[in-house]
Amino acid sequence: MKIVILDGYTENPGDLSWNGFEALGEVTVYDRTPFADGSGEIVRRAKGADILIVNKTPLSAETLAELAPELRYIGVLATGYNVVDTAAAKAQGVPVCNIPTYGTAAVAQFVMALLLELCHHVAHHSQTVHEGKWEHCQDWCYWDYPLIELDGRTMGIIGFGRIGQQTGKIAKAMGMNILAYDKYPNESGKEMAKYVDLDTLYAKSDVIALHCPLFPETQGIINKEAI
């Protein structure tokens, strides 16, 4: 079985192993595959592969047609799978799989890191303290920006799936109230948050976190009229 990994560097810059794939067949790994000038290099590298593993390398309908009939499976090393023309893959009988849970904890953690930076400007205050700004302050307290306490404030989360709920879990642990909007509310979400419509979420939230895919109905969901 021939396995081709078209952009492996972002998932494995050298600290991991491809042994799991190598146990299944002959593996060729490319750190990156250029595609800015079209799909020529993609086809040259992937031609004859039974399995293609990608992260952000696009597989268009035209590319997939060139890789038939050998191609039997596409694995996307990411949560999003919009880089693959799934309709064309389905028409060719090629299953496409993604990894929906790999970034759940990391993305939620990053949301809170950004929020805490907005609340405290930690990097700025650390730098200016080292520069002596607190030492030379007239008052014992020093800050250049208002310091915002999150306890008791409300976070609105649009898209309350795995990542949205993990974000809500952390925010709730910090004393925040959680409002959620999702096209498909679920029971686990109801235990943590109050589901509301979008207008209510916009009106009642101190902070809004987006955890929804980019579809036509979500494009521009945050706009002047909304907030």
Buried (B, 14 or more C-beta within 10 A) or exposed (E): EBBBBBBBEEBBEEEEEBEEBEEEEEBBBBEEBEBEEEBEBBBEBBEEBBBBBBBBBBBBBEBBBBBEEEBBBBBBBBBEBBBBBBEBBEEBEBEBEBBBEEBBBEBBEEBBEEBBEEBBBEEEBEEBEEEEBBEEEEEEEBBEEEEBEBEEBBBBBBBBBBBBBBBBBBBBEBEBBBBBBBEEEEEEBEEBBBBBEEEBBBEEBEBBBBBBEEEEEBEEBEEEEEE
